[in-house]
Amino acid sequence: MAAASRTAVLIVLPGLASAVIGMAGPLPGALVLAIREDFAFTASDVGFSFAGFYLASALVSQFAGRLMTRWSQLALIRLGLALCAAVAVGLALWSGRWQLFAAAGLCGAANGFSTPAVNLLIARVVPSHRRGLAFGVRMSAVPGGASLAALAAYLVVGHGHDWQTVYAGYSTLCLATVAGTGLIGRSARSAPEAPQPPRAGDGAGEARGLRLLTFAGLMAASGGAVLPPFLVDGMVHGGAAAGEAAVFLAVGSWLGMGARIVVGVVSDRLPRPQLHLTGVVASLMTGSLGMVGLALGRGTLAVGAAAVVTFGLGWAWPGLLHHAAIQLYPRHLLRTTTRLQSGTFLGGLLGPAVFGLAVTHLSFTGAWLGSAAVLAFAAVAVCGVLRRAGGAKAPGPWSPAGETGASPRQRDPRHS
C-alpha cells in the first residue's frame, strides 16, 4: 500500500470506528417517537439513557490506560465494536425500557475503552503534519454517530420500519466496521503501551494545567452533549414536524462533522496550541448563542437555523482541544488522552441527565438556556487554560514516543 493510502486509512478508519460505537448513545433519543408506540419512554428516560452511556464510558475510561498496557489499541477498538454488535442483537430480540438502559450502559463501556485507544492510535501512528486532520475526523465521530441515528429515525418515521430493525442493522454495521479495521492492521503496527511512571521533570504546574484542561472539557461536553438525544424532541416542541426535526438533526450533524474536519486541517497549518485554544473559545461561544436560539426560536425555520449554527460551529471544538492537549503535555500521552477523555465522558453524563430533568420539571426553553450558560462558562475555563499556555514555554518538537533526540527508527511511529 502506498504511503498516501496508508495515511488516508489511518486518518479515516479510526474515526469511522468511533462514529459507529458512538451511534449507540443518541440512538434511543432519535428513535424515541417510535419507541413510545411500544412502551412509555419519557424525556427523562432519554436523558438517563444517554447519561448512562457516558457514565459507563467515564467509569471504564479510568481503566483504559491500564488496558492499553496489556492489549494493543487496535484490539480494544475491535472489541468495542464486537460488544456493541452483540448488545444490539440482544435489544432487537428482547426490547423494553430497562433493556434500553442496559444496552446504553454496555455500549458506553465499549465506548469508554475504545475511544482512548483511538486517540492514542492517532497520536502514535499518524504523521505529525496530518495529526490535526486525524483528530478532526475522530472528533467528528460524535456528530457522525448522531447523523447515523438521525438517518435511522428517518427510516422509521418515513418508511414504516420498526425501531428494533434499526438495532439489527446497527449490529451489522458494527461487524462490517470490525472487518474494515483489517486495513488499519496492515497500515501500522499497534502494540500495547509501556507504563508511564512519573519523571523527575514533571512539575505541579503541569498537573494543574492538565486538571484545568480536563475541567474545561468536562464543562464543554456537558453543554454540548444534549444536542444528539434532545434535538428532535426539542425542535418538535419549538414547532417543527417530527420528520423535519430528524432531517435537521442529520444536516446539523453533517455540518458538525465538516466543521471538525476543517478546523483539524487548519490546526495542521497553524500548529501553535494557543491558536487551537482560541478556536475552542470561539466555538463554545457560538454554540452558546445557538442554544439561546433553540430556547427562544419558534417555528421550523428559526429553530432549524439555531440547530444548524449550534451543530456546525458550536461543536467544532473537541479536535482542537485534544490536539492542543497532546502539544502542551507531550511527555505523557497515555495520561493526557485518558484524563481528557474521562472529563468529556463525565460531561456527556452530567449534561443530558440534568437536561432531561430540566425538561421534565421546567421546560425545553429553560433547559436550552441552562446549556447555553454552561457552554459560556466552559469558554471562560478554556480562557484560563489559554492564559497558562501563553505564559509557558512552547514545547519542543513532538514525537510519538514523547522523547527528543531519538533515532530515526525510534521516531518512526510504526516502530513505537
NUSEDO-671658 format. One line per 5 residues: their letters; for each residue x, y, z of C-alpha. Coordinates in steps of 0.001 Angstrom, whole numbers, plus 500000, padded with zeros to 6 digits. Layout:
# NUSEDO-671658
a) X,Y,Z ~ ...
# end
This chain:
# NUSEDO-671658
maaas) 500000,500000,500000 ~ 501381,503433,499027 ~ 502336,505885,501773 ~ 499481,508263,500878 ~ 496978,505415,501005
rtavl) 498318,504226,504365 ~ 497957,507744,505774 ~ 494408,508051,504431 ~ 493446,504762,506071 ~ 494921,505868,509402
ivlpg) 493055,509181,509215 ~ 489619,507823,508261 ~ 489084,504379,509760 ~ 489700,505171,513466 ~ 487152,507976,513229
lasav) 484690,505686,511480 ~ 485020,503094,514236 ~ 484396,505793,516868 ~ 481324,507053,514999 ~ 479809,503582,514816
igmag) 480347,502901,518527 ~ 479203,506410,519456 ~ 475973,505965,517483 ~ 474607,503803,520310 ~ 474390,506844,522630
plpga) 471965,509097,520706 ~ 470043,506258,519042 ~ 467260,505957,521681 ~ 466715,509738,521559 ~ 466471,509733,517779
lvlai) 464024,506789,517836 ~ 462052,507998,520858 ~ 458811,508694,518984 ~ 458729,505140,517594 ~ 459770,503639,520940
redfa) 456863,505402,522666 ~ 454446,503494,520446 ~ 455571,500290,522205 ~ 456087,501470,525792 ~ 456485,504641,527853
ftasd) 459844,506375,527401 ~ 459887,509954,528710 ~ 462319,512803,528145 ~ 463905,511931,531487 ~ 464333,508342,530280
vgfsf) 466076,509613,527148 ~ 468345,511759,529297 ~ 469171,508951,531710 ~ 469790,506525,528839 ~ 472236,508925,527207
agfyl) 473750,509745,530596 ~ 474109,506039,531344 ~ 476046,505651,528128 ~ 478515,508304,529247 ~ 478553,507140,532866
asalv) 479770,503741,531721 ~ 482211,505463,529344 ~ 483598,507664,532123 ~ 483983,504765,534560 ~ 485595,502375,532107
sqfag) 487886,505061,530666 ~ 489556,505267,534088 ~ 490955,501802,533368 ~ 491651,502421,529685 ~ 495283,503325,530329
rlmtr) 495823,500068,532186 ~ 494089,498121,529422 ~ 496308,499728,526794 ~ 499412,498469,528586 ~ 498079,494912,528123
wsqla) 496408,494980,524711 ~ 497015,496916,521537 ~ 494867,499900,520642 ~ 493525,498076,517586 ~ 492442,495062,519658
lirlg) 490470,497309,522026 ~ 488761,499078,519111 ~ 487664,495756,517624 ~ 486472,494509,521000 ~ 484322,497632,521435
lalca) 482682,497156,518042 ~ 482004,493468,518716 ~ 480436,494249,522100 ~ 478108,496861,520559 ~ 477073,494376,517855
avavg) 476177,491731,520449 ~ 474209,494218,522558 ~ 472254,495468,519537 ~ 471233,491935,518573 ~ 470025,491314,522104
lalws) 467988,494536,522125 ~ 466429,493759,518749 ~ 465213,490410,520112 ~ 464253,491442,523678 ~ 463158,495083,523727
grwql) 461938,497090,526693 ~ 462600,500156,528819 ~ 465143,498512,531115 ~ 466750,496703,528191 ~ 467393,500105,526589
faaag) 469070,501314,529777 ~ 471216,498170,529960 ~ 472179,498466,526288 ~ 473231,502093,526817 ~ 475470,501073,529702
lcgaa) 477143,498199,527869 ~ 477730,500218,524702 ~ 479006,503079,526863 ~ 481543,500696,528393 ~ 482695,499782,524883
ngfst) 483000,503480,524108 ~ 484968,504011,527315 ~ 487865,501738,526432 ~ 487804,502091,522645 ~ 487808,505901,522359
pavnl) 491075,506493,524301 ~ 492551,503667,522218 ~ 491549,505502,519038 ~ 493039,508775,520342 ~ 496332,507122,521244
liarv) 496456,505220,517957 ~ 496199,508533,516116 ~ 498881,510136,518303 ~ 501205,507187,517751 ~ 500907,506352,514066
vpshr) 499566,509388,512137 ~ 502274,511701,510716 ~ 502543,514957,512658 ~ 501528,517133,509691 ~ 498238,515208,509398
rglaf) 497507,514722,513092 ~ 495133,517697,513369 ~ 493109,516364,510439 ~ 493057,512894,512012 ~ 491780,514293,515315
gvrms) 489179,516325,513407 ~ 487932,513166,511710 ~ 487978,511280,515024 ~ 486084,514004,516857 ~ 483533,514099,514055
avpgg) 482527,510665,515336 ~ 480038,512190,517799 ~ 478072,514202,515211 ~ 478700,511320,512805 ~ 477036,508927,515212
aslaa) 474199,511417,515660 ~ 473738,511660,511887 ~ 473566,507876,511610 ~ 470993,507874,514409 ~ 469041,510592,512588
laayl) 469082,508508,509404 ~ 467693,505613,511422 ~ 464939,507869,512773 ~ 464072,508998,509243 ~ 463783,505386,508091
vvghg) 461441,504639,510976 ~ 459279,507742,510562 ~ 459281,507971,506773 ~ 459307,504340,505665 ~ 457487,502463,508386
hdwqt) 460343,500320,509699 ~ 460173,499397,513377 ~ 462892,500574,515705 ~ 464047,497040,516553 ~ 465016,496572,512904
vyagy) 467274,499619,513222 ~ 469177,497946,516054 ~ 469550,494782,513992 ~ 471017,496870,511175 ~ 473291,498600,513663
stlcl) 474786,495258,514696 ~ 475575,494522,511053 ~ 477256,497920,510708 ~ 479426,497185,513761 ~ 480590,493860,512350
atvag) 481316,495410,508947 ~ 483472,498030,510666 ~ 485374,495292,512509 ~ 486192,493796,509124 ~ 487278,497198,507824
tglig) 489772,497685,510641 ~ 491865,494983,508995 ~ 493141,497776,506749 ~ 494476,499579,509814 ~ 496323,496448,510852
rsars) 498135,496333,507524 ~ 498942,500039,507694 ~ 500543,500312,511112 ~ 501753,498174,513957 ~ 499711,498860,517091
apeap) 501418,497451,520181 ~ 500469,497707,523868 ~ 501745,500820,525613 ~ 504661,500783,528026 ~ 503676,502029,531514
qppra) 504499,505728,532070 ~ 505926,506314,535578 ~ 506391,509863,536903 ~ 509550,511611,535763 ~ 511874,513910,537635
gdgag) 510971,516842,535374 ~ 507235,516575,535988 ~ 506038,519622,537933 ~ 502935,520624,539848 ~ 502240,523276,537202
eargl) 501878,520653,534501 ~ 499484,518646,536679 ~ 497384,521740,537442 ~ 497282,522669,533780 ~ 496068,519219,532792
rlltf) 493389,519303,535509 ~ 492155,522692,534290 ~ 492093,521449,530717 ~ 490128,518371,531813 ~ 487633,520561,533697
aglma) 487187,522776,530636 ~ 486488,519697,528512 ~ 484003,518431,531101 ~ 482014,521688,531052 ~ 482090,521965,527274
asgga) 480877,518398,526875 ~ 478136,518959,529478 ~ 476673,521787,527438 ~ 477069,520235,524015 ~ 476186,516596,524673
vlppf) 472480,517395,524974 ~ 472124,518011,521240 ~ 472015,514447,519837 ~ 469475,512973,522278 ~ 467179,516001,522630
lvdgm) 467278,517978,519391 ~ 464423,516108,517685 ~ 462087,516337,520688 ~ 463153,519928,521353 ~ 462532,521051,517781
vhgga) 459094,519417,517813 ~ 458399,521394,520996 ~ 459527,524529,519141 ~ 457042,523989,516319 ~ 458819,521728,513813
aagea) 457350,518489,512473 ~ 458949,515222,513574 ~ 460260,514362,510094 ~ 461675,517861,509617 ~ 463380,517700,513014
avfla) 465051,514402,512075 ~ 466305,515963,508833 ~ 467731,518958,510709 ~ 469461,516594,513136 ~ 471073,514844,510192
vgswl) 472046,518092,508417 ~ 473374,519657,511604 ~ 475360,516527,512383 ~ 476978,516515,508953 ~ 477809,520199,509303
gmgar) 479344,519445,512690 ~ 481437,516708,511123 ~ 482576,519054,508361 ~ 483452,521808,510832 ~ 485594,519475,512955
ivvgv) 487444,518216,509906 ~ 488018,521747,508566 ~ 489384,523040,511874 ~ 491594,519942,512003 ~ 493117,520866,508646
vsdrl) 493582,524459,509803 ~ 495225,523295,513046 ~ 497816,521391,510998 ~ 498647,524611,509145 ~ 498654,526672,512393
prpql) 500201,524245,514885 ~ 500514,526516,517946 ~ 498326,525192,520802 ~ 497430,528754,521848 ~ 495692,529254,518498
hltgv) 493852,525962,518940 ~ 492558,527044,522348 ~ 491438,530390,520927 ~ 489413,528467,518347 ~ 487871,526390,521146
vaslm) 486705,529582,522899 ~ 485151,530944,519687 ~ 483382,527646,519012 ~ 481934,527422,522527 ~ 480618,530983,522476
tgslg) 478972,530362,519104 ~ 477382,527216,520483 ~ 476094,529174,523474 ~ 474391,531671,521180 ~ 472898,528822,519154
mvgla) 471437,527291,522321 ~ 469746,530623,523054 ~ 468212,530446,519588 ~ 466916,526939,520279 ~ 465380,528204,523526
lgrgt) 463669,531296,522154 ~ 463024,530394,518496 ~ 459610,529289,517287 ~ 458805,527564,514014 ~ 460784,525247,511788
lavga) 462937,527959,510202 ~ 464001,529625,513455 ~ 464803,526507,515474 ~ 466297,524811,512408 ~ 468693,527712,511833
aavvt) 469678,527655,515515 ~ 470266,523899,515329 ~ 472498,524260,512279 ~ 474566,527027,513917 ~ 474914,525107,517174
fglgw) 475897,521867,515487 ~ 478012,523350,512718 ~ 480066,525916,514624 ~ 479352,525329,518295 ~ 480529,521712,518096
awpgl) 483816,522276,516279 ~ 485969,522424,519440 ~ 486810,518797,520512 ~ 489539,518084,517957 ~ 491211,521411,518687
lhhaa) 491128,520725,522422 ~ 492698,517275,522092 ~ 495301,518456,519572 ~ 496278,521298,521923 ~ 496484,518848,524842
iqlyp) 498996,516497,523220 ~ 501115,519510,522242 ~ 501030,521103,525685 ~ 501708,517819,527526 ~ 503626,515623,525068
rhllr) 505612,513584,527588 ~ 502626,511640,528928 ~ 500321,510877,526021 ~ 498639,507960,527774 ~ 497802,510038,530855
tttrl) 496777,513103,528854 ~ 494409,511353,526460 ~ 492752,509206,529155 ~ 492210,512102,531579 ~ 490900,514479,528939
qsgtf) 488637,511794,527510 ~ 487385,510938,531007 ~ 486454,514593,531528 ~ 484473,514798,528315 ~ 482778,511488,529090
lggll) 481771,512792,532519 ~ 480395,515915,530858 ~ 478426,513738,528486 ~ 476984,512019,531553 ~ 476031,515118,533536
gpavf) 474690,517279,530714 ~ 471915,515017,529345 ~ 470842,513818,532815 ~ 470359,517364,534110 ~ 468847,518495,530805
glavt) 466268,515698,530863 ~ 465257,516588,534412 ~ 465010,520273,533448 ~ 462734,519431,530519 ~ 460520,517214,532664
hlsft) 460180,519648,535589 ~ 460641,523024,533823 ~ 460571,523299,530028 ~ 462714,522948,526932 ~ 463213,526718,526980
gawlg) 464775,526667,530440 ~ 466858,523597,529601 ~ 468324,525146,526430 ~ 469141,528379,528274 ~ 470877,526401,531012
saavl) 473015,524605,528436 ~ 473883,527958,526845 ~ 475171,529185,530215 ~ 477250,526017,530693 ~ 478910,526464,527286
afaav) 479725,530095,528104 ~ 481274,529007,531426 ~ 483304,526368,529572 ~ 484657,529107,527297 ~ 485794,531031,530388
avcgv) 487557,527905,531684 ~ 489368,527471,528358 ~ 490468,531104,528613 ~ 492146,530125,531870 ~ 493994,527319,530089
lrrag) 494923,529766,527350 ~ 496475,532189,529831 ~ 498569,529397,531325 ~ 499628,528223,527863 ~ 500545,531769,526850
gakap) 502893,532080,529805 ~ 504520,528685,529383 ~ 507476,527813,527234 ~ 506405,526223,523984 ~ 507173,522505,523852
gpwsp) 509902,521238,521622 ~ 509445,519102,518525 ~ 506937,516393,519336 ~ 507492,512733,518649 ~ 505103,509861,519280
agetg) 507327,508491,521993 ~ 507428,511886,523711 ~ 511247,511988,523512 ~ 513719,514207,521770 ~ 516931,513032,520285
asprq) 515520,509621,519354 ~ 516898,507693,516468 ~ 515001,507745,513145 ~ 513816,504212,513842 ~ 512516,505268,517288
rdprh) 510811,508344,515843 ~ 509047,506235,513222 ~ 505565,505609,514731 ~ 505445,502179,513164 ~ 508286,501159,515489
s) 506820,502727,518661
# end
